[in-house]
Amino acid sequence: MSTTLSALSQWVEQVAQLTQPDAIHWCDGSEAERQRLNAAMLDSGDLLALNPDTHPDCYLHRSSPSDVARVEHLTFVCTTERADAGSNNYWMAPAEAHAKMDALFAGCMRGRTLYVVPYCMGPIDSPLSRCGVEITDSPYVVVNMGLMTRMGAPALQRIEREGHFVKGLHSTGELDPERRFIMHFPEELSIQSFGSGYGGNALLGKKCHALRIASYQARSEGWLAEHMLILGIQTPAGNTHYVAAAFPSACGKTNLAMLIPPEGYQREGWRIFTVGDDIAWMQPGADGRLFAINPEAGFFGVAPGTSAKTNPNALAMLNRSAIFTNTGLDVEGQPWWEGLPGVPAVDWQGRTFDPANGPAAHPNSRFTVSARQCPSWSAESENPVGVPISAIIFGGRRASLVPLVMEAEDWTHGVLMGASMASETTAAATGAVGVVRRDPMAMKPFCGYNFGDYFEHWLSFGDAAAQLPKVFHVNWFRKGSDGRFLWPGFGDNMRVLEWIVGRCEGCAAAIDTPVGRLPATGALRLEGLDLSASTLDQLLAIDHAAWNAELGEVGGFLGEFGARAPAALLDELERRRDLLKARAAA
């Protein structure tokens, strides 16, 4: 297999001259190819076969202990002008970045095979989809890309028809943290990653292409590339509403995308369909609505915390044809992580489990699996037109301040809600855990250009004639004075989704507050919950003084973008602060 596209063949030849591989393999995405790669990795020790009786065709991969998460401080956006990357990104001049990466890539594939991986992000025949080619020396990356994208011959055929593609070059190098960089060149539509074999740093179709490069493309082409799940909510009346929701990594996106409604809701006919759990590409349709596709074909989910209680749909899809990374093992040779029953026998580094060494599974251990194996998977995931979005939800981990759910007054207010998002950090990226940081639209690590321009791009969709989604903000993580979560979460989040759907249909009551519309008394269905009236009051409480201080901090954050901070957003912020002051004085 090779290509008829000269631009692609010339690029592969140039990379081969630089990296000096022993062999070049063009990936066709076939089952036979996958089996050959798995067999080779089993022989080399890069994969371990799991219990064939309980987990057929499942494998465990252990990464280097220093290569276990995204490395945001080593991830650069390389635009000609520094201001175009914005203070939200680490920046390096393109010429300097290319020189640094060329020196790292020189001869790095000697003794290795260079794999050419053509892939399509999104349904292969969708006009919303975009294609790329990743060159890598990691067979682990190849088999993961086979699960996460539409990879192989059909993607190559589309690339040859269109004549353009995103270029991604990756090598694990020596896995030396001191020689690890992930460079993005938005103006060239290219990515270069060296020194890491970890998912987000190495599977270049995921965050690198589908968010950082795609967000730049989306701005120039009039669409949105967002860090959002997509789920369908079918009401007892048979109406299906699709919702896109943005949460920072490891904050429950996958659990929400695969939610199973409480039994009472199921008996009434409520159903949830999973379109995607991580990324949404949204484009205005002819009727003014936003239509979304999930550009991915699989799930790269956080394992710890995934359990029969939190996400039974996820567990049900992980007993066959899956890859696990940095989980523990039980005595039966099954994958194990904190949250599962039983006890571990081996930890994520291959040592006999000892609590003194820390958890059995790394906190950011992962599973990779085809989306089609999810019991709640929707065939609409393959709809080339996408699905119409009724609501956009923003959310994060906030122990206080932010209510369980609130609705934006209009599109501009909704953009401010998204731009104001803040969340406690998790183990999905290196650095301190539990620190509250501003994370607009959950895109802080992923926006490929200046946040000020990004907010302006969001505002540009607020055409009065457009049928835009309603915008909401949720917070499942509010805590009481005893430090415990006030809201049960998981399947009971369906109760909040019901109110959101009701707002979209115009049949759920709300009350106005200076920061957003809250469920009116009795508007949230609480039957069957052991939730007192005082607890509900705490979940929906608005502390006007604390919110005024919060919006002051948001103003300072927006000020970091100088003249690129949209005036309309700053005006909306001041309007909200005036409302808070008036309410406090009343």
N, C-alpha and C positions, 0 to 999 in steps of 0.2 A: 504494500500500500504506500502510495506517495501522493503527490498533488499535481493538478494541472494549473494551479495558481502560481505564477512566477514570483509574486511578492512573498508568498509563503515559503516556497522552496528556497529562494535566495536568503531569506532570514534564517531558516534552519541551517543552511550551509555556513552562514556567517557565524552563528552560535557554535556550530561544531568546530570551526576553525579556532575559535576562542577557547572553548572548553576542552577540546581534545578527547572526546569519548572513544571508547574501544568499539562501540557499535551504536547504530541509530535504529530505533524501532518506532514506526508509525502506528499508533494505537487505533484499532478499528472498533473497540467497544464490545467485542463478541464475548460470549460465555467461555469459549475455548481460551481466549486470551486471558480472561480473569482467572481461570483455573491454573493456567501456566504460571502466572505471576504469583498466585497464592502458594503454589507448590514450591516455587523458587524461594519465597520468603520463609516458608516453613523450614526449608533446608538450611537457610542462612541464620535462622533464629530470629528474624525480624517479626515473625508471627508465631504464635502458639495456638494450636488447635484446642478448642474447648470441648467439653463433654459432648460427644456426637449423638448421644441418646436424648439429652435434654436441650442441646443447642447445636443442631446440625448446621454445618457450613458457617460456623461462627468462630471468630479468631480474636486473640488478644495481642495488642501491640504495646510495647513499653518504650516510651521515649526516653531521651536522656533526662536525668533529674534536673538539669538546668534549662530544659526546653519543654515547658509544661503549660504555657499560656501565651496570649498575645503580648508583644513587647511594644507598647505604645511609644516609649521613649526612644525606640530605635526605628520607628515607622515615620517616614518622611513623605511630604507632598512637595514635588519638585516643579514649581512653576517658574516661568521667566521672571515675573515680578513677585517679590516676597509678599506683598500685600494681598495678592490674589489667593495665596494659601491661607492667610489669616492667622490670627493669634491662636486659633483653635487647632492648628497643625504645627508640627515640627517641619521646618523648611530647609531645603538645601538647593543651591543653584543647580540647574540641570547639568551643566558641563562638569561641575565638581562631582555630582552624584554619579554621572556616567563614568568618570575617570576612576572613582573609588570602586564602583562595582565591576568595571572591566578588570581591574587589578585582582579583585577577589575571584572572579570567574575564570581567569586565565589558567588553563590546564586543570581545572577542578574536577573534570569528569574522566580523567585518565583512570583506566581500570574499571570504569562504569559504563552503563548503557544510557544513552540519551533517548528519552521517551518524548515523542511528539503527541500531544494530547489535544485534539480538536474537540471543542465542546460548545453547546448552545445553552444559554441561560434563558429558560422559559420554554414553553411548548415549541416544538421544532418548526411548526408552521405558523407561529403567531407573529404578527407585525410588531408586537410589543417586545419580542425577544431580541437579544443581542448575542453575538458569538465571540468566541475567543480561542486562542491556542496557547496552551501552557507547555513549555519545554521544561522537563524535570529529569533528575537522575534518581528519583525515588519511586520504586514500584509501589510503596505504601501510598504515595500521593496518587498514583494512577488508579489503583483500585478504589480509593475513596472518591476520586473525581467521577469514577464510573457510577457510584451510588448517588452523588450529590448533583450531577449535571446530566444533560442528555449528551453523552460523550461517544465519539466514534465516527463511523462512516457517514451517518445522516447529517451530523453537524458539519463535517468536512464538505459535504455536497452543498450545504447552504452557504458556507464560507466561500466556496468557489463560485457560486452564483452571484453573491453580493460583492465579492472582491475586496472586502475589508474585514478586519477582526482586531480584537484587543490582543496585544502581545504580552505574554507572561513568561518570564525566565526565572527558573528556580533551581537551586542546588542546596543540598543539605550541608555542603562543605565539610568541615570537620566538627560541626555542632559546637563551635567555640563561641561562647557568649560575647567575647571581645571582637569577634569577626562576624557579627550578625546584623544585618540591615534589611529593611523592607522599604523599597523605594517605589513611589508612584509618580508617573509622568503624565498628568491628565491631558496636557496639550498634545502629547504624542499617542495617547491611549495605550500606554504600556506600563508594565509592572516588572520589577526585578526584586527577587528575594533570595538572600544568601544566609546560610548558617543555621537554619531552623528546619526541623521536620514536623513541628506542631501544626495542627489543622489550620487555624486562622492565618498563620504565617506562610503556610506551604500550599494549601488548597487555594490557589489564586483565583478561582472562580467565585469564591465565597465573599468574604468581606472586601478583599482587594478590588475585585472586578465589580461584583454585584452592588457594592455600596460606594467605595471611594471613587473609582473611575466612573461608574454609572451615574453617581450623583452629579458629576461634572457634565457628562453627556446629557443628562436629563435637563439640566438648566439650559443648555444651548438648544435642545430639541423640544422643550415645552412639556416635560413630564416630571415625575417625582420618583426617585429611587430611595426607599425608606427601610429603616430597621424595624419592620413591622410584621406581626403575624397576620394571617387572614383566616377568619372563620365564618361559617354560615350558620345562622340561627333560624330554624324553621318553627313557626308558631303553630298552635293548634288549628288556626284557620287555614294553614297551608301556605302562608306567606314566608318567603325566605329572605332575610336581610343579611348582607355580608358586611362584616366589620373588620377594619384594619386597626391594629393596636401596637403601640410602641412601648416597649419596656427595655431597660438596660439588660445586658446579659445576666443570666442566672437569677432573674427576678420573676420567674413564673410564666414566661411567654409560652413555652411548650406545654405546660400544664393547662393554660387557658385555651390554647389552640385545640387541645384534645379533650376538653372538658366533657364529663358525663353528667347530665343534669340529675338533680335529686329524683328519687323514685316518683314522688308526686307529680313533678313536671313531666316525667316520661309518660306516666299514665294519661296525662292530659294531651300528649302529642307533641311536646317540645322536643326538638332534636338539634344536635350540634354536628356540623360538618367541618372537617379540617381541610383547608386549601393550602396553608403554609404556616410555619411556626417561627419564621425569623426575618424574612425579607419580602417586601412588596414593591413592585413597580407599578405605578399608577399613572394613567393618561386620560385626559378628557375624551369622552365619546361624543358622537354627533349630537346627542340629546343634552349635552352639558353635564352629565354625570361623570364621576371618576370611575374608570374601570381598572381593575387590578389583576395582575398575574403574580404567581409565585415563581421567581426565576429558577428556583432550585427544584431538584427532583428527589431529594432525600432529606433526612434529618441528621444534624450533627449536634446532638443534645447533651446536656450536662447530666451525668449519671447519678451522683450523690443526691439524695432527696427524692429521686424517682422511685415510687413505691406503689403498692396496690391502693393505698389511701390517696396519694397525691395525683397519680396519673396511671390508672389501670390500662388505659389504651396504649400508653407507651410500653409498659411491660409486656403487653400482649404481642407487640410487634418485634420484640427483641429476642425471641427464642429460636430464630432461624436467620441465616444469611445476613449476619451483622458483624461489624468490626467494633471491638471495644478497645479503648486506649487508656492506659494507666488506671484501670480498675484493679481490685484485688481478686483473689480466687478463693472459693471454698474447698473443702476437702474432696468434693465430687468433681472438681475441675470446671465449676460453673463460675461465671462472673459474679463478683460480690462488691457491694458498696454500702456505705452507711445509709440506712433506710430500708434495707432488705432484711428479711428474717434470717435466722441462722447466725453462724459465726464464721469469720474469715480464717483461712489457713495460711494464705500467702498475701503479702502486701503488694502495692503497685510497683515496687522496685524489685520484686522477685524474692524478697526475704521472707522467712517464716514470720508470720504475724506476731508482733510484739507491740502492745499499746504504748510502750515507752518510745517507739519510733514514730508515733503519730497515727493518723487514720489509715485503714487498710487501702482505701481508694484515695487517689489524689483528689482534693476538693474540686478540681477542674477536670476530672476524668470524663471521658466522652464515649458516646456510642454513635456509630454511623450506620444508617439503615435506609433502604428505599422507602419513600413516602407511601407507596402503594401497599405496604404491609400494615399500615395503621388501620385499625378497625373503623375509625371515623373518617378515613380519607374520602375526599369528594372527587368524583369524576370531572367536576368543574375545574379542577386543577389543570386539566389538559385543554380547556376551552381557549381557543386562540384569541377570542375577543376579550377574555378576562371576565371578571365578575363585577357587577355594579356595587359600589361601596355606599352604604347608608350612613355609617358612622365611623369616625376616627376616634380612637381612645389613646390617651397618653397616661402613663403611670410610672411609678417607681417605688422604692422603699423609703418611706418616711415614718419614723416612729411617732411623730407628733405633727401638729399644724394642719396637714392636708386631710380633708374629709374623705370619707369612703368613696363618694362619687359626686361630681358636679359637672354641669353642662355649660359650655360657653354660650354667651349671648349671641354671637355672630362669628363670622369667619375670622375677622381681625382679632377678636378676643381669643378665639381658638388657637390662632398662631401664637399669640402671647402665652397662652397656657403651655403650648409645646415648647416655646423658647425658654420658658421659666422652669422647666422640669429640673428637678434635682433628686438625687438618689444616693443611698448608702452604697459604697463600692463593695464588690464581691470578688471571688477568687478567679473570675474569668480573665482578668488581666493582672500582670505583675504589679506589686505595690501594696500599700496598706489596705486592709479590709475594714469596712465599717465606717469609713470617712464619707461625710455628705459632700458631694460635688455636683456642680451644675452640669446637666447632661441634656441639652436641648433635643427634643424629639428622639432621645436615646441615640443620637448621632455624633456625640462628641468624639469618639474614636474613629468615626467612619465617614464624616463629610469631607469630600475631596476638594473643597475650596472654602473661601472666607465665609464664616457664619453670617456676617452681615448681609452678604449677597444671597446666601441661602434663605434667610428669613424674608428678604425682598422677593425671592422667587416664590416662596409659599404664598405671600400676600398677593402676588400677581394672579393667582387663581380665583380671587374674590370678585369676579365679574358678577354684576347684579343679575345677569341672565342665566348664570350657571346654576345647575342643581347640585350644589355642593353638599357633601356629607355634614351632618351635625358633628360637633366636636365635644368630647368629654374628657375628664381626668378622673382616674381612680387611684385608690391607695388601699391595698389589702393589708398593709403592714402597720397600721396605727396601733400603738400600745397604750395600755392603761398604766396607772401609777405603780402597779405591781410588776411592770415589765413584760406582761403577757400580751399577746395579740388579742385585740378586741373582736376581730371578725374571724369566723371559722375558715373562710377561704375555700379553695379547691372547688368542689362541685357546687357549693353554696354561692359561688360567684355568679351562678346562673340567675340569682335573684336580682343582682345589679344589672345583668344583661337584659333581663326582662323589662326593667324600668327604662333602660336605654332604648330598647326596641319600641316601648310604649311612647317614648318621647319622639321617636322617628315617625310613628304612626299618628301622633297627635292625641293620644288617649291616656297619657300618664301625667299626673299632677306634679307641679314643681313650685318652689318658692324662690324669689329673687334674693340674692345677697350681693354685696359688693364684689365678691370674687367669682361668682357663678351661680347657676341655678341648682338647688338641692332638691331631693325628693320631698314632696309635701308629706305631712303626717298621714300615715297609712298607705303611702304610694309604694313603699318597698314591701313585698310580701315576705312575712317572717314566720308564717305557720310552720311548726315543726322544728323551729330553732329555739334553743335555750338562750335567748338573748333578751336581757331586761331592757326596759324603756330607758333607764339611765345609761346603759351601755350604748344604745342606739344614739342617744343624745351626744355622748362622747365621740362617736364615730362621725357625726355630722356637725360637730361644733366648729364655729368660726371665731377665732380669737382675733378681734379687729386690730389690736395693737401689734400682735405678733405678725399678722399678715402685712400690716403697713411696713414693719421692719423687713419682712421678706421681700416685698416689692422694692424697697430701697436697695436691697442687695442685688435684685434683678437689674435695677437701673444701673448699678455699678458694673455688673457683668456686661450689659449691652453697651455701656460706655467704652469697653475695651475695643470695640470695633469702630470707634471714631465716627467719621463721616459716613461709613458704610452701614451703620445701624439705621434701619428704616425709620423715617420720621413718623410714619403711621403707627409703628409699634411703640415708639416712645410716647406718642400722644395717648395711645390706649393705656399704657402703663400709668401715666399721670392721671388719666380719668379714673382708673380703678383706685388709685391712692386718694383722690378727692372723695370718692364714694365712701371709702373706709373712714376717712376723717369725719365726714358728715354723719355717718352712722354712729361713730363713737361719741360725737358731740350731742346726738339726739337724746 
